[in-house]
Amino acid sequence: MWFKNLKVFRLAPSWSISLDTLESALEKHAYRPGNSLEMQNLGWVPPFENSGLAYALQGQIFLSLRAEKKLLPTTVINQFARARAQEIEEQQGFKPGRKQMKEIKEQVTDELLPKAFSVYRDTRVWIDTKNRWLVVDAAAAAKSDEVLGMLAKSIDPFPVLQLYVEQSPASSMTDWLIQDEPPAGFSVDQDTELRSTSESRAAVRYLRQSIDIDDVRKHVQAGKQCTRLALTWADKVSFVLTDGLDIKRVAPLDVLKENQDLVSRNDADQLDSDLALMTGELSRLLDNLVDALGGEKKMA
């Protein structure tokens, strides 16, 4: 249920949309099985069972983007292309040139695509209209770029902005470590990466072990900065912050799970309760984290 990796963006203050208008816009780009000659196909799907393409709850909107991709390895294409090129060479008496070889590969690809297997991946999206957050549950930038591209294609205009903070995450995390003083409300956990700022990009990692502050200070003096730091917020949510302001490995801690287990409810109520808990806690986490990094940087 909880988003595991957060790619965080800002919605422009002026942006607003009704649920009906949003549903209509998404429907024009809803997922439909791709034809046999498409390597990749993108489209919106219901984020939850029996929901529409957009699920709204108290100012929070949830979407899901499906990517269908054909599995057709380059090695397979090359194998068939070489066999086809051999046949053509025997027919015409000389080897195919570069241009002809390219045409052969394209022809072979078109022939193999209808027989290729498809794999499917759904990427979840959370729009917080109250606090103007757009959050994509993705570890890789390529996946969040797919979502942003489809949102821009589906909703015109869709003014989404990069999130900028006043203080560099790498510098801030480094200071928290060497001063042994994380920001208020946060505690440092046992997962850290220090990476050199030189061309060597040499790295030191502490995995599931306590951090030796003196050791960290020596690495910082040698030119390294903290690029990944495991943190816990408010004794409720653990995560890993990166120097690129990505939030990874998000996990609710036992105190949140126990509170949810105390209430008996049906499936629909359970879903709404879980979503309300997640969005409420993560919105506050994001606000506190931005404050810990000097506040949001206003771009001209």
C-alpha positions, 0 to 999 in steps of 0.5 A: 500500500505505502509508496516505496520510493518517492520522486517528488515534484511541485504543482504550480499554485494556480493548478486545479482540476475537477475529478470529472475533468481529470477522468475525461482527460485520462480516458483519452489516454487510457491503457489499451493493449498494444498492437503487434508492432509496438515495442512499448505502450503506455496508458492509464489504468485504475489505481485500485480495484473497481475504481475509476482512472482517478481515485480521489480522497479528501484532496488526495488523488491517485493514478496509475500508469501502465507500461507494456513492453515487448521482450525482444532481445537484441541478440535474437534480432541479430541472430535472425538478421545474420541468417537473413543476410546470409540468404540474401548474400547467396541470392545477390552474390555479395554481402549486404551493405550497412544500409541494407543490413539496417533494413534487414534488421528492421524487417526482422524486428517487424516479423518477430514483434507479434511473437514476442512476450509482453511484460507489464509494469504499473507506476503509482502516482499521488497528487496532493492538491492541498499541499501541492505535492506530486509524488511518483512511486519510482526508484528510477528517473526514467519511470518518473519521466514516463509519468510526467510525459503522460501527464503533460500529454493527458492534461493541458496545462499541467504545470509541474515543477522541480523541487528545489531546496536552499541547502544541498542535500549532500552538504546537509547530510554530511553536516548532520553526520560529522556534527552528530546532530540530525535535524529536529524530528529525525534520527540517523539509521545504519545505512550511509554512503560517502562518495568522493567529489573527485573524478575517482568517485570512490565510495565508502558504505556503512550497511546495517552497522553503527556509524563511527563519527571519527571515521566519517570525519576523516573521509570528509576531510579527504574530500568525500560527501554523504550521498545516501543517508538512512533516516527515521522521521518522528519515530514513524517512518524510515527512509533513505535520502539521496543527494539527488533529493530522492526518497527511497525505501520508505517504510512505516514503522510498527507504531503506525501499523499497530494503530491501524490494526486497532480498527475493524472495517470493511475493505473500502473503509480500510483502503481509505483509512490506509490512504489517509494515513499514508498521505497525511504522514508523508505530507508532513514528512516532506514538509519537515524534510524541506525545512531541514534542508533550509526551506524551498528555494524559489526559482525566478 
